[in-house]
């Protein structure tokens, strides 16, 4: 199953806002899993994912601010079994 999540043109500010909110949802998901986990290996894996998400968001924000123009965002979620 394929779900179209985002497909449109956005200003610099809107692009940063959308990406920030999306990344924060995923970061909060992992933070909640860390809080509820007793498995040290799982905690370390999720902490690495959180750091990577934060790094990717920082890089995206810097790129978007540098370009300072409208952007077209597309995001599709594929649900596979």
mmCIF file of the N, C-alpha and C atoms, coordinates in Angstrom:
data_MODEL
# 
_entry.id   MODEL 
# 
loop_
_atom_site.group_PDB 
_atom_site.id 
_atom_site.type_symbol 
_atom_site.label_atom_id 
_atom_site.label_alt_id 
_atom_site.label_comp_id 
_atom_site.label_asym_id 
_atom_site.label_entity_id 
_atom_site.label_seq_id 
_atom_site.pdbx_PDB_ins_code 
_atom_site.Cartn_x 
_atom_site.Cartn_y 
_atom_site.Cartn_z 
_atom_site.occupancy 
_atom_site.B_iso_or_equiv 
_atom_site.pdbx_formal_charge 
_atom_site.auth_seq_id 
_atom_site.auth_comp_id 
_atom_site.auth_asym_id 
_atom_site.auth_atom_id 
_atom_site.pdbx_PDB_model_num 
ATOM 1   N N  . UNK A 1 1  ? 0.844  -1.173 0.000  1.00 0.00 ? 1  UNK A N  1 
ATOM 2   C CA . UNK A 1 1  ? 0.000  0.000  0.000  1.00 0.00 ? 1  UNK A CA 1 
ATOM 3   C C  . UNK A 1 1  ? 0.890  1.236  0.000  1.00 0.00 ? 1  UNK A C  1 
ATOM 4   N N  . UNK A 1 2  ? 0.517  2.231  -0.797 1.00 0.00 ? 2  UNK A N  1 
ATOM 5   C CA . UNK A 1 2  ? 1.288  3.452  -0.908 1.00 0.00 ? 2  UNK A CA 1 
ATOM 6   C C  . UNK A 1 2  ? 0.427  4.641  -0.498 1.00 0.00 ? 2  UNK A C  1 
ATOM 7   N N  . UNK A 1 3  ? 0.964  5.466  0.403  1.00 0.00 ? 3  UNK A N  1 
ATOM 8   C CA . UNK A 1 3  ? 0.245  6.642  0.890  1.00 0.00 ? 3  UNK A CA 1 
ATOM 9   C C  . UNK A 1 3  ? 1.014  7.904  0.514  1.00 0.00 ? 3  UNK A C  1 
ATOM 10  N N  . UNK A 1 4  ? 0.367  8.822  -0.180 1.00 0.00 ? 4  UNK A N  1 
ATOM 11  C CA . UNK A 1 4  ? 0.984  10.108 -0.513 1.00 0.00 ? 4  UNK A CA 1 
ATOM 12  C C  . UNK A 1 4  ? 0.836  11.020 0.694  1.00 0.00 ? 4  UNK A C  1 
ATOM 13  N N  . UNK A 1 5  ? 1.943  11.351 1.338  1.00 0.00 ? 5  UNK A N  1 
ATOM 14  C CA . UNK A 1 5  ? 1.903  12.168 2.543  1.00 0.00 ? 5  UNK A CA 1 
ATOM 15  C C  . UNK A 1 5  ? 2.037  13.646 2.216  1.00 0.00 ? 5  UNK A C  1 
ATOM 16  N N  . UNK A 1 6  ? 2.992  13.983 1.350  1.00 0.00 ? 6  UNK A N  1 
ATOM 17  C CA . UNK A 1 6  ? 3.247  15.374 0.980  1.00 0.00 ? 6  UNK A CA 1 
ATOM 18  C C  . UNK A 1 6  ? 3.473  15.437 -0.519 1.00 0.00 ? 6  UNK A C  1 
ATOM 19  N N  . UNK A 1 7  ? 2.899  16.448 -1.147 1.00 0.00 ? 7  UNK A N  1 
ATOM 20  C CA . UNK A 1 7  ? 3.143  16.705 -2.567 1.00 0.00 ? 7  UNK A CA 1 
ATOM 21  C C  . UNK A 1 7  ? 2.720  18.135 -2.856 1.00 0.00 ? 7  UNK A C  1 
ATOM 22  N N  . UNK A 1 8  ? 3.690  19.041 -2.823 1.00 0.00 ? 8  UNK A N  1 
ATOM 23  C CA . UNK A 1 8  ? 3.338  20.426 -3.071 1.00 0.00 ? 8  UNK A CA 1 
ATOM 24  C C  . UNK A 1 8  ? 4.523  21.366 -2.998 1.00 0.00 ? 8  UNK A C  1 
ATOM 25  N N  . UNK A 1 9  ? 4.269  22.619 -3.365 1.00 0.00 ? 9  UNK A N  1 
ATOM 26  C CA . UNK A 1 9  ? 5.282  23.669 -3.317 1.00 0.00 ? 9  UNK A CA 1 
ATOM 27  C C  . UNK A 1 9  ? 5.131  24.451 -2.022 1.00 0.00 ? 9  UNK A C  1 
ATOM 28  N N  . UNK A 1 10 ? 6.269  24.776 -1.416 1.00 0.00 ? 10 UNK A N  1 
ATOM 29  C CA . UNK A 1 10 ? 6.270  25.450 -0.124 1.00 0.00 ? 10 UNK A CA 1 
ATOM 30  C C  . UNK A 1 10 ? 7.364  26.503 -0.085 1.00 0.00 ? 10 UNK A C  1 
ATOM 31  N N  . UNK A 1 11 ? 7.114  27.565 0.676  1.00 0.00 ? 11 UNK A N  1 
ATOM 32  C CA . UNK A 1 11 ? 8.129  28.600 0.874  1.00 0.00 ? 11 UNK A CA 1 
ATOM 33  C C  . UNK A 1 11 ? 9.271  28.022 1.718  1.00 0.00 ? 11 UNK A C  1 
ATOM 34  N N  . UNK A 1 12 ? 10.338 28.786 1.816  1.00 0.00 ? 12 UNK A N  1 
ATOM 35  C CA . UNK A 1 12 ? 11.476 28.371 2.650  1.00 0.00 ? 12 UNK A CA 1 
ATOM 36  C C  . UNK A 1 12 ? 11.020 28.104 4.080  1.00 0.00 ? 12 UNK A C  1 
ATOM 37  N N  . UNK A 1 13 ? 10.266 29.027 4.641  1.00 0.00 ? 13 UNK A N  1 
ATOM 38  C CA . UNK A 1 13 ? 9.794  28.883 6.022  1.00 0.00 ? 13 UNK A CA 1 
ATOM 39  C C  . UNK A 1 13 ? 8.886  27.675 6.185  1.00 0.00 ? 13 UNK A C  1 
ATOM 40  N N  . UNK A 1 14 ? 7.962  27.502 5.257  1.00 0.00 ? 14 UNK A N  1 
ATOM 41  C CA . UNK A 1 14 ? 7.050  26.354 5.331  1.00 0.00 ? 14 UNK A CA 1 
ATOM 42  C C  . UNK A 1 14 ? 7.802  25.036 5.186  1.00 0.00 ? 14 UNK A C  1 
ATOM 43  N N  . UNK A 1 15 ? 8.778  25.013 4.286  1.00 0.00 ? 15 UNK A N  1 
ATOM 44  C CA . UNK A 1 15 ? 9.573  23.795 4.077  1.00 0.00 ? 15 UNK A CA 1 
ATOM 45  C C  . UNK A 1 15 ? 10.301 23.408 5.350  1.00 0.00 ? 15 UNK A C  1 
ATOM 46  N N  . UNK A 1 16 ? 10.938 24.383 5.982  1.00 0.00 ? 16 UNK A N  1 
ATOM 47  C CA . UNK A 1 16 ? 11.650 24.113 7.240  1.00 0.00 ? 16 UNK A CA 1 
ATOM 48  C C  . UNK A 1 16 ? 10.671 23.659 8.315  1.00 0.00 ? 16 UNK A C  1 
ATOM 49  N N  . UNK A 1 17 ? 9.517  24.305 8.393  1.00 0.00 ? 17 UNK A N  1 
ATOM 50  C CA . UNK A 1 17 ? 8.515  23.950 9.402  1.00 0.00 ? 17 UNK A CA 1 
ATOM 51  C C  . UNK A 1 17 ? 8.007  22.524 9.205  1.00 0.00 ? 17 UNK A C  1 
ATOM 52  N N  . UNK A 1 18 ? 7.674  22.167 7.983  1.00 0.00 ? 18 UNK A N  1 
ATOM 53  C CA . UNK A 1 18 ? 7.171  20.813 7.696  1.00 0.00 ? 18 UNK A CA 1 
ATOM 54  C C  . UNK A 1 18 ? 8.219  19.762 8.040  1.00 0.00 ? 18 UNK A C  1 
ATOM 55  N N  . UNK A 1 19 ? 9.447  19.968 7.555  1.00 0.00 ? 19 UNK A N  1 
ATOM 56  C CA . UNK A 1 19 ? 10.506 18.988 7.821  1.00 0.00 ? 19 UNK A CA 1 
ATOM 57  C C  . UNK A 1 19 ? 10.803 18.886 9.313  1.00 0.00 ? 19 UNK A C  1 
ATOM 58  N N  . UNK A 1 20 ? 10.843 20.019 10.000 1.00 0.00 ? 20 UNK A N  1 
ATOM 59  C CA . UNK A 1 20 ? 11.112 20.012 11.436 1.00 0.00 ? 20 UNK A CA 1 
ATOM 60  C C  . UNK A 1 20 ? 10.052 19.207 12.176 1.00 0.00 ? 20 UNK A C  1 
ATOM 61  N N  . UNK A 1 21 ? 8.795  19.449 11.853 1.00 0.00 ? 21 UNK A N  1 
ATOM 62  C CA . UNK A 1 21 ? 7.727  18.713 12.526 1.00 0.00 ? 21 UNK A CA 1 
ATOM 63  C C  . UNK A 1 21 ? 7.786  17.216 12.218 1.00 0.00 ? 21 UNK A C  1 
ATOM 64  N N  . UNK A 1 22 ? 8.050  16.856 10.974 1.00 0.00 ? 22 UNK A N  1 
ATOM 65  C CA . UNK A 1 22 ? 8.148  15.436 10.615 1.00 0.00 ? 22 UNK A CA 1 
ATOM 66  C C  . UNK A 1 22 ? 9.296  14.759 11.362 1.00 0.00 ? 22 UNK A C  1 
ATOM 67  N N  . UNK A 1 23 ? 10.452 15.401 11.365 1.00 0.00 ? 23 UNK A N  1 
ATOM 68  C CA . UNK A 1 23 ? 11.606 14.819 12.044 1.00 0.00 ? 23 UNK A CA 1 
ATOM 69  C C  . UNK A 1 23 ? 11.364 14.716 13.542 1.00 0.00 ? 23 UNK A C  1 
ATOM 70  N N  . UNK A 1 24 ? 10.717 15.726 14.127 1.00 0.00 ? 24 UNK A N  1 
ATOM 71  C CA . UNK A 1 24 ? 10.454 15.696 15.568 1.00 0.00 ? 24 UNK A CA 1 
ATOM 72  C C  . UNK A 1 24 ? 9.510  14.556 15.960 1.00 0.00 ? 24 UNK A C  1 
ATOM 73  N N  . UNK A 1 25 ? 8.562  14.237 15.107 1.00 0.00 ? 25 UNK A N  1 
ATOM 74  C CA . UNK A 1 25 ? 7.679  13.101 15.380 1.00 0.00 ? 25 UNK A CA 1 
ATOM 75  C C  . UNK A 1 25 ? 8.502  11.819 15.452 1.00 0.00 ? 25 UNK A C  1 
ATOM 76  N N  . UNK A 1 26 ? 9.391  11.633 14.500 1.00 0.00 ? 26 UNK A N  1 
ATOM 77  C CA . UNK A 1 26 ? 10.211 10.417 14.474 1.00 0.00 ? 26 UNK A CA 1 
ATOM 78  C C  . UNK A 1 26 ? 11.189 10.382 15.655 1.00 0.00 ? 26 UNK A C  1 
ATOM 79  N N  . UNK A 1 27 ? 11.774 11.526 15.984 1.00 0.00 ? 27 UNK A N  1 
ATOM 80  C CA . UNK A 1 27 ? 12.688 11.602 17.127 1.00 0.00 ? 27 UNK A CA 1 
ATOM 81  C C  . UNK A 1 27 ? 11.943 11.282 18.417 1.00 0.00 ? 27 UNK A C  1 
ATOM 82  N N  . UNK A 1 28 ? 10.776 11.856 18.603 1.00 0.00 ? 28 UNK A N  1 
ATOM 83  C CA . UNK A 1 28 ? 9.976  11.586 19.807 1.00 0.00 ? 28 UNK A CA 1 
ATOM 84  C C  . UNK A 1 28 ? 9.585  10.112 19.892 1.00 0.00 ? 28 UNK A C  1 
ATOM 85  N N  . UNK A 1 29 ? 9.307  9.488  18.764 1.00 0.00 ? 29 UNK A N  1 
ATOM 86  C CA . UNK A 1 29 ? 8.995  8.052  18.734 1.00 0.00 ? 29 UNK A CA 1 
ATOM 87  C C  . UNK A 1 29 ? 10.156 7.259  19.331 1.00 0.00 ? 29 UNK A C  1 
ATOM 88  N N  . UNK A 1 30 ? 11.378 7.547  18.868 1.00 0.00 ? 30 UNK A N  1 
ATOM 89  C CA . UNK A 1 30 ? 12.544 6.823  19.366 1.00 0.00 ? 30 UNK A CA 1 
ATOM 90  C C  . UNK A 1 30 ? 12.837 7.158  20.825 1.00 0.00 ? 30 UNK A C  1 
ATOM 91  N N  . UNK A 1 31 ? 12.648 8.418  21.213 1.00 0.00 ? 31 UNK A N  1 
ATOM 92  C CA . UNK A 1 31 ? 12.872 8.794  22.612 1.00 0.00 ? 31 UNK A CA 1 
ATOM 93  C C  . UNK A 1 31 ? 11.926 8.043  23.538 1.00 0.00 ? 31 UNK A C  1 
ATOM 94  N N  . UNK A 1 32 ? 10.696 7.895  23.134 1.00 0.00 ? 32 UNK A N  1 
ATOM 95  C CA . UNK A 1 32 ? 9.717  7.147  23.939 1.00 0.00 ? 32 UNK A CA 1 
ATOM 96  C C  . UNK A 1 32 ? 10.129 5.677  24.060 1.00 0.00 ? 32 UNK A C  1 
ATOM 97  N N  . UNK A 1 33 ? 10.601 5.105  22.956 1.00 0.00 ? 33 UNK A N  1 
ATOM 98  C CA . UNK A 1 33 ? 11.060 3.704  22.988 1.00 0.00 ? 33 UNK A CA 1 
ATOM 99  C C  . UNK A 1 33 ? 12.265 3.553  23.920 1.00 0.00 ? 33 UNK A C  1 
ATOM 100 N N  . UNK A 1 34 ? 13.165 4.536  23.914 1.00 0.00 ? 34 UNK A N  1 
ATOM 101 C CA . UNK A 1 34 ? 14.334 4.500  24.808 1.00 0.00 ? 34 UNK A CA 1 
ATOM 102 C C  . UNK A 1 34 ? 13.874 4.541  26.267 1.00 0.00 ? 34 UNK A C  1 
ATOM 103 N N  . UNK A 1 35 ? 12.926 5.417  26.571 1.00 0.00 ? 35 UNK A N  1 
ATOM 104 C CA . UNK A 1 35 ? 12.431 5.534  27.952 1.00 0.00 ? 35 UNK A CA 1 
ATOM 105 C C  . UNK A 1 35 ? 11.799 4.237  28.453 1.00 0.00 ? 35 UNK A C  1 
ATOM 106 N N  . UNK A 1 36 ? 11.213 3.482  27.556 1.00 0.00 ? 36 UNK A N  1 
ATOM 107 C CA . UNK A 1 36 ? 10.492 2.270  27.953 1.00 0.00 ? 36 UNK A CA 1 
ATOM 108 C C  . UNK A 1 36 ? 11.285 0.977  27.740 1.00 0.00 ? 36 UNK A C  1 
ATOM 109 N N  . UNK A 1 37 ? 12.552 1.115  27.363 1.00 0.00 ? 37 UNK A N  1 
ATOM 110 C CA . UNK A 1 37 ? 13.356 -0.072 27.068 1.00 0.00 ? 37 UNK A CA 1 
ATOM 111 C C  . UNK A 1 37 ? 14.352 -0.351 28.183 1.00 0.00 ? 37 UNK A C  1 
ATOM 112 N N  . UNK A 1 38 ? 14.568 -1.640 28.411 1.00 0.00 ? 38 UNK A N  1 
ATOM 113 C CA . UNK A 1 38 ? 15.587 -2.068 29.361 1.00 0.00 ? 38 UNK A CA 1 
ATOM 114 C C  . UNK A 1 38 ? 16.731 -2.762 28.640 1.00 0.00 ? 38 UNK A C  1 
ATOM 115 N N  . UNK A 1 39 ? 16.621 -2.863 27.326 1.00 0.00 ? 39 UNK A N  1 
ATOM 116 C CA . UNK A 1 39 ? 17.626 -3.519 26.511 1.00 0.00 ? 39 UNK A CA 1 
ATOM 117 C C  . UNK A 1 39 ? 18.664 -2.486 26.083 1.00 0.00 ? 39 UNK A C  1 
ATOM 118 N N  . UNK A 1 40 ? 19.870 -2.607 26.596 1.00 0.00 ? 40 UNK A N  1 
ATOM 119 C CA . UNK A 1 40 ? 20.917 -1.613 26.329 1.00 0.00 ? 40 UNK A CA 1 
ATOM 120 C C  . UNK A 1 40 ? 21.269 -1.536 24.844 1.00 0.00 ? 40 UNK A C  1 
ATOM 121 N N  . UNK A 1 41 ? 21.258 -2.648 24.167 1.00 0.00 ? 41 UNK A N  1 
ATOM 122 C CA . UNK A 1 41 ? 21.560 -2.666 22.730 1.00 0.00 ? 41 UNK A CA 1 
ATOM 123 C C  . UNK A 1 41 ? 20.497 -1.885 21.949 1.00 0.00 ? 41 UNK A C  1 
ATOM 124 N N  . UNK A 1 42 ? 19.241 -2.075 22.299 1.00 0.00 ? 42 UNK A N  1 
ATOM 125 C CA . UNK A 1 42 ? 18.145 -1.357 21.653 1.00 0.00 ? 42 UNK A CA 1 
ATOM 126 C C  . UNK A 1 42 ? 18.248 0.143  21.928 1.00 0.00 ? 42 UNK A C  1 
ATOM 127 N N  . UNK A 1 43 ? 18.580 0.496  23.153 1.00 0.00 ? 43 UNK A N  1 
ATOM 128 C CA . UNK A 1 43 ? 18.715 1.904  23.529 1.00 0.00 ? 43 UNK A CA 1 
ATOM 129 C C  . UNK A 1 43 ? 19.821 2.565  22.707 1.00 0.00 ? 43 UNK A C  1 
ATOM 130 N N  . UNK A 1 44 ? 20.966 1.922  22.610 1.00 0.00 ? 44 UNK A N  1 
ATOM 131 C CA . UNK A 1 44 ? 22.087 2.480  21.845 1.00 0.00 ? 44 UNK A CA 1 
ATOM 132 C C  . UNK A 1 44 ? 21.727 2.648  20.374 1.00 0.00 ? 44 UNK A C  1 
ATOM 133 N N  . UNK A 1 45 ? 21.032 1.667  19.798 1.00 0.00 ? 45 UNK A N  1 
ATOM 134 C CA . UNK A 1 45 ? 20.619 1.734  18.402 1.00 0.00 ? 45 UNK A CA 1 
ATOM 135 C C  . UNK A 1 45 ? 19.684 2.922  18.181 1.00 0.00 ? 45 UNK A C  1 
ATOM 136 N N  . UNK A 1 46 ? 18.741 3.097  19.085 1.00 0.00 ? 46 UNK A N  1 
ATOM 137 C CA . UNK A 1 46 ? 17.783 4.208  18.955 1.00 0.00 ? 46 UNK A CA 1 
ATOM 138 C C  . UNK A 1 46 ? 18.460 5.559  19.180 1.00 0.00 ? 46 UNK A C  1 
ATOM 139 N N  . UNK A 1 47 ? 19.421 5.612  20.080 1.00 0.00 ? 47 UNK A N  1 
ATOM 140 C CA . UNK A 1 47 ? 20.162 6.858  20.294 1.00 0.00 ? 47 UNK A CA 1 
ATOM 141 C C  . UNK A 1 47 ? 20.957 7.235  19.048 1.00 0.00 ? 47 UNK A C  1 
ATOM 142 N N  . UNK A 1 48 ? 21.524 6.240  18.362 1.00 0.00 ? 48 UNK A N  1 
ATOM 143 C CA . UNK A 1 48 ? 22.225 6.511  17.099 1.00 0.00 ? 48 UNK A CA 1 
ATOM 144 C C  . UNK A 1 48 ? 21.250 7.031  16.046 1.00 0.00 ? 48 UNK A C  1 
ATOM 145 N N  . UNK A 1 49 ? 20.064 6.439  15.986 1.00 0.00 ? 49 UNK A N  1 
ATOM 146 C CA . UNK A 1 49 ? 19.050 6.896  15.033 1.00 0.00 ? 49 UNK A CA 1 
ATOM 147 C C  . UNK A 1 49 ? 18.628 8.333  15.328 1.00 0.00 ? 49 UNK A C  1 
ATOM 148 N N  . UNK A 1 50 ? 18.462 8.663  16.599 1.00 0.00 ? 50 UNK A N  1 
ATOM 149 C CA . UNK A 1 50 ? 18.079 10.025 16.987 1.00 0.00 ? 50 UNK A CA 1 
ATOM 150 C C  . UNK A 1 50 ? 19.158 11.019 16.544 1.00 0.00 ? 50 UNK A C  1 
ATOM 151 N N  . UNK A 1 51 ? 20.410 10.692 16.800 1.00 0.00 ? 51 UNK A N  1 
ATOM 152 C CA . UNK A 1 51 ? 21.512 11.580 16.404 1.00 0.00 ? 51 UNK A CA 1 
ATOM 153 C C  . UNK A 1 51 ? 21.562 11.758 14.892 1.00 0.00 ? 51 UNK A C  1 
ATOM 154 N N  . UNK A 1 52 ? 21.328 10.685 14.145 1.00 0.00 ? 52 UNK A N  1 
ATOM 155 C CA . UNK A 1 52 ? 21.333 10.772 12.690 1.00 0.00 ? 52 UNK A CA 1 
ATOM 156 C C  . UNK A 1 52 ? 20.169 11.629 12.186 1.00 0.00 ? 52 UNK A C  1 
ATOM 157 N N  . UNK A 1 53 ? 18.999 11.453 12.783 1.00 0.00 ? 53 UNK A N  1 
ATOM 158 C CA . UNK A 1 53 ? 17.845 12.277 12.413 1.00 0.00 ? 53 UNK A CA 1 
ATOM 159 C C  . UNK A 1 53 ? 18.127 13.755 12.689 1.00 0.00 ? 53 UNK A C  1 
ATOM 160 N N  . UNK A 1 54 ? 18.708 14.050 13.836 1.00 0.00 ? 54 UNK A N  1 
ATOM 161 C CA . UNK A 1 54 ? 19.035 15.434 14.179 1.00 0.00 ? 54 UNK A CA 1 
ATOM 162 C C  . UNK A 1 54 ? 20.058 16.015 13.204 1.00 0.00 ? 54 UNK A C  1 
ATOM 163 N N  . UNK A 1 55 ? 21.051 15.219 12.845 1.00 0.00 ? 55 UNK A N  1 
ATOM 164 C CA . UNK A 1 55 ? 22.076 15.661 11.892 1.00 0.00 ? 55 UNK A CA 1 
ATOM 165 C C  . UNK A 1 55 ? 21.453 15.920 10.520 1.00 0.00 ? 55 UNK A C  1 
ATOM 166 N N  . UNK A 1 56 ? 20.615 14.997 10.070 1.00 0.00 ? 56 UNK A N  1 
ATOM 167 C CA . UNK A 1 56 ? 19.971 15.166 8.768  1.00 0.00 ? 56 UNK A CA 1 
ATOM 168 C C  . UNK A 1 56 ? 19.080 16.406 8.739  1.00 0.00 ? 56 UNK A C  1 
ATOM 169 N N  . UNK A 1 57 ? 18.362 16.643 9.809  1.00 0.00 ? 57 UNK A N  1 
ATOM 170 C CA . UNK A 1 57 ? 17.503 17.824 9.884  1.00 0.00 ? 57 UNK A CA 1 
ATOM 171 C C  . UNK A 1 57 ? 18.344 19.096 9.863  1.00 0.00 ? 57 UNK A C  1 
ATOM 172 N N  . UNK A 1 58 ? 19.427 19.121 10.615 1.00 0.00 ? 58 UNK A N  1 
ATOM 173 C CA . UNK A 1 58 ? 20.307 20.294 10.621 1.00 0.00 ? 58 UNK A CA 1 
ATOM 174 C C  . UNK A 1 58 ? 20.866 20.573 9.228  1.00 0.00 ? 58 UNK A C  1 
ATOM 175 N N  . UNK A 1 59 ? 21.283 19.518 8.534  1.00 0.00 ? 59 UNK A N  1 
ATOM 176 C CA . UNK A 1 59 ? 21.821 19.677 7.179  1.00 0.00 ? 59 UNK A CA 1 
ATOM 177 C C  . UNK A 1 59 ? 20.748 20.180 6.218  1.00 0.00 ? 59 UNK A C  1 
ATOM 178 N N  . UNK A 1 60 ? 19.544 19.640 6.329  1.00 0.00 ? 60 UNK A N  1 
ATOM 179 C CA . UNK A 1 60 ? 18.449 20.073 5.468  1.00 0.00 ? 60 UNK A CA 1 
ATOM 180 C C  . UNK A 1 60 ? 18.106 21.535 5.716  1.00 0.00 ? 60 UNK A C  1 
ATOM 181 N N  . UNK A 1 61 ? 18.025 21.929 6.982  1.00 0.00 ? 61 UNK A N  1 
ATOM 182 C CA . UNK A 1 61 ? 17.731 23.330 7.311  1.00 0.00 ? 61 UNK A CA 1 
ATOM 183 C C  . UNK A 1 61 ? 18.784 24.272 6.725  1.00 0.00 ? 61 UNK A C  1 
ATOM 184 N N  . UNK A 1 62 ? 20.054 23.905 6.870  1.00 0.00 ? 62 UNK A N  1 
ATOM 185 C CA . UNK A 1 62 ? 21.142 24.745 6.351  1.00 0.00 ? 62 UNK A CA 1 
ATOM 186 C C  . UNK A 1 62 ? 21.031 24.879 4.831  1.00 0.00 ? 62 UNK A C  1 
ATOM 187 N N  . UNK A 1 63 ? 20.764 23.778 4.152  1.00 0.00 ? 63 UNK A N  1 
ATOM 188 C CA . UNK A 1 63 ? 20.619 23.807 2.684  1.00 0.00 ? 63 UNK A CA 1 
ATOM 189 C C  . UNK A 1 63 ? 19.449 24.688 2.270  1.00 0.00 ? 63 UNK A C  1 
ATOM 190 N N  . UNK A 1 64 ? 18.318 24.525 2.926  1.00 0.00 ? 64 UNK A N  1 
ATOM 191 C CA . UNK A 1 64 ? 17.113 25.275 2.579  1.00 0.00 ? 64 UNK A CA 1 
ATOM 192 C C  . UNK A 1 64 ? 17.324 26.766 2.820  1.00 0.00 ? 64 UNK A C  1 
ATOM 193 N N  . UNK A 1 65 ? 17.930 27.115 3.945  1.00 0.00 ? 65 UNK A N  1 
ATOM 194 C CA . UNK A 1 65 ? 18.194 28.525 4.245  1.00 0.00 ? 65 UNK A CA 1 
ATOM 195 C C  . UNK A 1 65 ? 19.168 29.134 3.242  1.00 0.00 ? 65 UNK A C  1 
ATOM 196 N N  . UNK A 1 66 ? 20.164 28.344 2.847  1.00 0.00 ? 66 UNK A N  1 
ATOM 197 C CA . UNK A 1 66 ? 21.164 28.819 1.888  1.00 0.00 ? 66 UNK A CA 1 
ATOM 198 C C  . UNK A 1 66 ? 20.518 29.101 0.534  1.00 0.00 ? 66 UNK A C  1 
ATOM 199 N N  . UNK A 1 67 ? 19.654 28.209 0.085  1.00 0.00 ? 67 UNK A N  1 
ATOM 200 C CA . UNK A 1 67 ? 18.990 28.359 -1.211 1.00 0.00 ? 67 UNK A CA 1 
ATOM 201 C C  . UNK A 1 67 ? 17.931 29.456 -1.174 1.00 0.00 ? 67 UNK A C  1 
ATOM 202 N N  . UNK A 1 68 ? 17.206 29.562 -0.060 1.00 0.00 ? 68 UNK A N  1 
ATOM 203 C CA . UNK A 1 68 ? 16.204 30.607 0.173  1.00 0.00 ? 68 UNK A CA 1 
ATOM 204 C C  . UNK A 1 68 ? 15.268 30.806 -1.028 1.00 0.00 ? 68 UNK A C  1 
ATOM 205 N N  . UNK A 1 69 ? 14.559 29.758 -1.368 1.00 0.00 ? 69 UNK A N  1 
ATOM 206 C CA . UNK A 1 69 ? 13.587 29.821 -2.463 1.00 0.00 ? 69 UNK A CA 1 
ATOM 207 C C  . UNK A 1 69 ? 12.448 28.863 -2.137 1.00 0.00 ? 69 UNK A C  1 
ATOM 208 N N  . UNK A 1 70 ? 11.465 28.798 -3.007 1.00 0.00 ? 70 UNK A N  1 
ATOM 209 C CA . UNK A 1 70 ? 10.388 27.821 -2.827 1.00 0.00 ? 70 UNK A CA 1 
ATOM 210 C C  . UNK A 1 70 ? 10.895 26.426 -3.165 1.00 0.00 ? 70 UNK A C  1 
ATOM 211 N N  . UNK A 1 71 ? 10.343 25.440 -2.498 1.00 0.00 ? 71 UNK A N  1 
ATOM 212 C CA . UNK A 1 71 ? 10.737 24.051 -2.715 1.00 0.00 ? 71 UNK A CA 1 
ATOM 213 C C  . UNK A 1 71 ? 9.509  23.205 -2.988 1.00 0.00 ? 71 UNK A C  1 
ATOM 214 N N  . UNK A 1 72 ? 9.707  22.152 -3.758 1.00 0.00 ? 72 UNK A N  1 
ATOM 215 C CA . UNK A 1 72 ? 8.652  21.156 -3.963 1.00 0.00 ? 72 UNK A CA 1 
ATOM 216 C C  . UNK A 1 72 ? 9.012  19.953 -3.106 1.00 0.00 ? 72 UNK A C  1 
ATOM 217 N N  . UNK A 1 73 ? 8.105  19.590 -2.218 1.00 0.00 ? 73 UNK A N  1 
ATOM 218 C CA . UNK A 1 73 ? 8.320  18.428 -1.361 1.00 0.00 ? 73 UNK A CA 1 
ATOM 219 C C  . UNK A 1 73 ? 7.391  17.305 -1.787 1.00 0.00 ? 73 UNK A C  1 
ATOM 220 N N  . UNK A 1 74 ? 7.937  16.104 -1.821 1.00 0.00 ? 74 UNK A N  1 
ATOM 221 C CA . UNK A 1 74 ? 7.158  14.899 -2.067 1.00 0.00 ? 74 UNK A CA 1 
ATOM 222 C C  . UNK A 1 74 ? 7.544  13.877 -1.020 1.00 0.00 ? 74 UNK A C  1 
ATOM 223 N N  . UNK A 1 75 ? 6.555  13.217 -0.479 1.00 0.00 ? 75 UNK A N  1 
ATOM 224 C CA . UNK A 1 75 ? 6.816  12.155 0.482  1.00 0.00 ? 75 UNK A CA 1 
ATOM 225 C C  . UNK A 1 75 ? 5.752  11.078 0.323  1.00 0.00 ? 75 UNK A C  1 
ATOM 226 N N  . UNK A 1 76 ? 6.233  9.875  0.129  1.00 0.00 ? 76 UNK A N  1 
ATOM 227 C CA . UNK A 1 76 ? 5.348  8.725  -0.017 1.00 0.00 ? 76 UNK A CA 1 
ATOM 228 C C  . UNK A 1 76 ? 5.728  7.714  1.060  1.00 0.00 ? 76 UNK A C  1 
ATOM 229 N N  . UNK A 1 77 ? 4.727  7.138  1.693  1.00 0.00 ? 77 UNK A N  1 
ATOM 230 C CA . UNK A 1 77 ? 4.957  6.069  2.668  1.00 0.00 ? 77 UNK A CA 1 
ATOM 231 C C  . UNK A 1 77 ? 4.482  4.776  2.031  1.00 0.00 ? 77 UNK A C  1 
ATOM 232 N N  . UNK A 1 78 ? 5.371  3.813  1.984  1.00 0.00 ? 78 UNK A N  1 
ATOM 233 C CA . UNK A 1 78 ? 5.026  2.484  1.480  1.00 0.00 ? 78 UNK A CA 1 
ATOM 234 C C  . UNK A 1 78 ? 4.828  1.552  2.660  1.00 0.00 ? 78 UNK A C  1 
ATOM 235 N N  . UNK A 1 79 ? 3.672  0.939  2.728  1.00 0.00 ? 79 UNK A N  1 
ATOM 236 C CA . UNK A 1 79 ? 3.390  -0.041 3.791  1.00 0.00 ? 79 UNK A CA 1 
ATOM 237 C C  . UNK A 1 79 ? 3.562  -1.417 3.175  1.00 0.00 ? 79 UNK A C  1 
ATOM 238 N N  . UNK A 1 80 ? 4.568  -2.125 3.662  1.00 0.00 ? 80 UNK A N  1 
ATOM 239 C CA . UNK A 1 80 ? 4.908  -3.434 3.109  1.00 0.00 ? 80 UNK A CA 1 
ATOM 240 C C  . UNK A 1 80 ? 4.741  -4.514 4.166  1.00 0.00 ? 80 UNK A C  1 
ATOM 241 N N  . UNK A 1 81 ? 4.504  -5.706 3.748  1.00 0.00 ? 81 UNK A N  1 
ATOM 242 C CA . UNK A 1 81 ? 4.449  -6.800 4.709  1.00 0.00 ? 81 UNK A CA 1 
ATOM 243 C C  . UNK A 1 81 ? 5.427  -7.878 4.354  1.00 0.00 ? 81 UNK A C  1 
# 
